[in-house]
């Protein structure tokens, strides 16, 4: 059974002491609650991992969103 979120953890590709990109994958972020849950994980991880390249992949239109001074690139998984 596929849950609301396909992948629950934030993935980081490491290079030295800095992550190159943080990626969160979600099935749907239609509600404000689910959107906040998915983007907050990226924003919270960005500080300790010294990463500003934040990506959210979901079944939603592609757009960029500013959250707490960070840009989250929301990419549509439907192409």
SEDO-828337 format. One line per field, with one value per atom (N, C-alpha, C): atom name; z, y, x; residue number from 1. Coordinates in steps of 0.1 Angstrom, whole numbers, plus 2048, in hexadecimal, padded with zeros to 3 digits. Example, Ala and Ser with C-alpha at 12.3 -4.5 7.8 and 13.67 -1.06 7.14 Angstrom:
2
at = (N|CA|C|N|CA|C)
zz = (84E|84E|84E|847|847|84F)
yy = (7C7|7D3|7DF|7EA|7F5|800)
xx = (884|87B|884|880|889|881)
i = (1|1|1|2|2|2)
// end
This chain:
79
at = (N|CA|C|N|CA|C|N|CA|C|N|CA|C|N|CA|C|N|CA|C|N|CA|C|N|CA|C|N|CA|C|N|CA|C|N|CA|C|N|CA|C|N|CA|C|N|CA|C|N|CA|C|N|CA|C|N|CA|C|N|CA|C|N|CA|C|N|CA|C|N|CA|C|N|CA|C|N|CA|C|N|CA|C|N|CA|C|N|CA|C|N|CA|C|N|CA|C|N|CA|C|N|CA|C|N|CA|C|N|CA|C|N|CA|C|N|CA|C|N|CA|C|N|CA|C|N|CA|C|N|CA|C|N|CA|C|N|CA|C|N|CA|C|N|CA|C|N|CA|C|N|CA|C|N|CA|C|N|CA|C|N|CA|C|N|CA|C|N|CA|C|N|CA|C|N|CA|C|N|CA|C|N|CA|C|N|CA|C|N|CA|C|N|CA|C|N|CA|C|N|CA|C|N|CA|C|N|CA|C|N|CA|C|N|CA|C|N|CA|C|N|CA|C|N|CA|C|N|CA|C|N|CA|C|N|CA|C|N|CA|C|N|CA|C|N|CA|C|N|CA|C|N|CA|C|N|CA|C|N|CA|C|N|CA|C|N|CA|C|N|CA|C|N|CA|C)
zz = (800|800|800|7F7|7F6|800|809|813|80C|815|810|80B|812|80F|80A|7FE|7F8|800|801|809|814|820|82C|830|82C|830|826|82B|822|81E|811|80C|809|80C|80A|803|7F9|7F2|7F8|7FF|806|7FD|7FF|7F9|804|809|814|820|825|831|82E|821|81C|813|815|80D|800|7F4|7E8|7E6|7EA|7E8|7F2|7F7|7FF|7F7|7F7|7EF|7F8|7F7|7FE|7F4|7F4|7EB|7F2|7ED|7F3|7E8|7EC|7E3|7E0|7EB|7E9|7F4|7F0|7FA|7F8|7F6|7F3|7FE|80A|816|81C|823|829|833|83A|844|83E|833|82C|826|820|81A|825|830|83B|840|841|846|83D|830|826|825|825|823|830|83B|848|84A|845|846|83E|832|82A|831|835|83B|848|850|85D|85A|850|84D|846|83F|838|840|84C|855|859|860|864|859|84D|842|838|83C|834|825|823|815|812|807|803|7F6|7F1|7E5|7EA|7EC|7F2|7E7|7E6|7DC|7E2|7DE|7E1|7D5|7D3|7C8|7CC|7C5|7C9|7BD|7BE|7B4|7B4|7B2|7B2|7A7|7A3|799|79E|795|798|79C|7A7|7AC|7B6|7B9|7C3|7CF|7DB|7E7|7F1|7F6|800|80E|816|824|82D|837|841|83A|82F|828|81F|81E|815|809|7FE|7F2|7F0|7F0|7EE|7E0|7D7|7CA|7CA|7C7|7C7|7B8|7B5|7A8|7A6|79B|798|794|79A|796|78A|785|779|76E|764|759|74C)
yy = (7F4|800|80C|816|822|82C|831|83B|849|853|861|865|861|864|858|859|84E|84B|856|855|85F|85A|862|869|866|86C|876|87F|888|882|882|87C|887|884|88E|888|88E|88A|892|88C|893|895|8A1|8A4|8AB|8A5|8AB|8AD|8B9|8BB|8C2|8C2|8CA|8C1|8C1|8B9|8C2|8BB|8C2|8C5|8BC|8BE|8B5|8BB|8B3|8B1|8A4|8A1|89A|89F|899|895|888|883|880|886|884|880|879|875|882|888|894|89E|8AA|8B5|8BF|8BA|8C2|8CA|8C6|8CD|8D6|8E0|8E8|8E0|8D7|8CF|8C6|8BF|8B6|8BE|8CA|8D2|8D7|8DB|8DF|8D4|8C8|8BC|8B9|8B9|8B5|8C0|8CD|8D7|8DA|8D8|8DB|8D2|8C5|8BC|8C1|8C6|8CB|8D8|8E1|8ED|8EB|8E1|8DE|8D7|8CF|8C8|8D1|8DB|8E4|8EA|8EE|8F5|8EC|8E1|8D8|8D2|8D0|8CA|8D5|8E2|8ED|8EC|8EB|8E9|8F3|8F9|902|8FD|8F2|8EC|8E2|8E7|8DF|8DC|8CF|8CA|8C1|8C4|8BC|8B6|8A9|8A3|89D|8A1|89D|89E|899|899|8A7|8B1|8BF|8C7|8D3|8DB|8DF|8E1|8E6|8F5|8F8|906|907|914|917|91E|91A|91F|924|930|935|932|92B|928|92A|933|937|93B|942|947|93D|931|926|925|921|91E|90F|90A|8FC|8FB|8F3|8F1|8E5|8E8|8DD|8D9|8CC|8C7|8BD|8BE|8B5|8A7|89D|88F|88A|892|88F|897|891|898|893)
xx = (808|800|809|806|80D|807|80F|80B|80B|808|808|815|81F|82D|834|83A|842|84F|856|863|862|865|863|870|87B|887|88D|895|89C|8A9|8AB|8B7|8C2|8CE|8D9|8E4|8E9|8F5|900|90A|914|921|927|934|93B|945|94D|944|942|93A|92D|929|91D|915|908|8FF|8FD|8FD|8FB|8EC|8E3|8D5|8CD|8C2|8B9|8AC|8A8|89C|892|886|87A|870|86C|862|855|84A|83D|832|828|81E|815|810|808|80A|809|80B|7FF|7F3|7E7|7E3|7E4|7E0|7EB|7E8|7F2|7FA|7F3|7FA|804|801|80A|816|813|81D|827|822|82B|833|82E|835|841|83E|848|853|84F|859|861|85B|862|86E|86D|878|884|881|88C|893|88A|88F|897|892|899|8A7|8A7|8B4|8BE|8B9|8C2|8CD|8CA|8D4|8DF|8DC|8E7|8EF|8E9|8F0|8F6|8F5|8FA|8F6|8EA|8E5|8D9|8DA|8D0|8C8|8CC|8C5|8BB|8AF|8A4|899|896|88D|882|876|86A|864|863|85D|850|845|837|82E|822|818|811|818|813|81A|815|81C|82A|833|840|840|847|847|852|856|860|859|85C|856|861|85F|868|863|86B|867|873|871|87B|888|887|893|89A|894|899|890|895|88D|88B|87F|87C|877|87E|87A|870|863|85A|858|85C|85C|851|849|83F|844|83F|843|83C|832|82A|830|835|83B|835)
i = (1|1|1|2|2|2|3|3|3|4|4|4|5|5|5|6|6|6|7|7|7|8|8|8|9|9|9|10|10|10|11|11|11|12|12|12|13|13|13|14|14|14|15|15|15|16|16|16|17|17|17|18|18|18|19|19|19|20|20|20|21|21|21|22|22|22|23|23|23|24|24|24|25|25|25|26|26|26|27|27|27|28|28|28|29|29|29|30|30|30|31|31|31|32|32|32|33|33|33|34|34|34|35|35|35|36|36|36|37|37|37|38|38|38|39|39|39|40|40|40|41|41|41|42|42|42|43|43|43|44|44|44|45|45|45|46|46|46|47|47|47|48|48|48|49|49|49|50|50|50|51|51|51|52|52|52|53|53|53|54|54|54|55|55|55|56|56|56|57|57|57|58|58|58|59|59|59|60|60|60|61|61|61|62|62|62|63|63|63|64|64|64|65|65|65|66|66|66|67|67|67|68|68|68|69|69|69|70|70|70|71|71|71|72|72|72|73|73|73|74|74|74|75|75|75|76|76|76|77|77|77|78|78|78|79|79|79)
// end
